[in-house]
Amino acid sequence: MMKKIYKILAKILVSLILLFTLSVIPSAIAGTTGGELESQLQKAGGSWGGVRPLGSASLTGIVATVVKVFLGLLGIIFLILIIYAGFMWMTAAGDEEKVTKAKDTLQRAVIGLIIITAAYSITYFVFKALPGSDGSDLNITTE
């Protein structure tokens, strides 16, 4: 019974996300001309990490971007696992087995986030030490 409810809630959530996405994007694009759209995309690219065309990027920059995206996706996955474990714990209704499973999931997700943070730090220092790179490929400001 609970599995059916979870499936229905998941379908509703996905539907709402798609509905929101499909309603916001066309309205944002419709209000701009070609030149305005290009300048807005340039600004968005600069604020999202200054992504350059692959032809003008160095090998270090490409690898740094790939590593940054991969670690970011892993971080999102582990954040979702933390939320899922908290939900499992809150809905355990006193069942000790479910609580134990939720605690284990939460513990593993936190350890995963710590590992990802350490990996990102190591990657930053490695790319900063590479010849011809000042670490700006990872877009980390120290101010």
ABEGO torsion letter per residue (X at the ends): XAAAAAAAAAAAAAAAAAAAAAAAAAAAAAABBAAAAAAAAAAAAAAAGGBBBAAABBAAAAAAAAAAAAAAAAAAAAAAAAAAAAAAAAAAGGBAAAAAAAAAAAAAAAAAAAAAAAAAAAAAAAAAABBGBAGAAAGBBAX
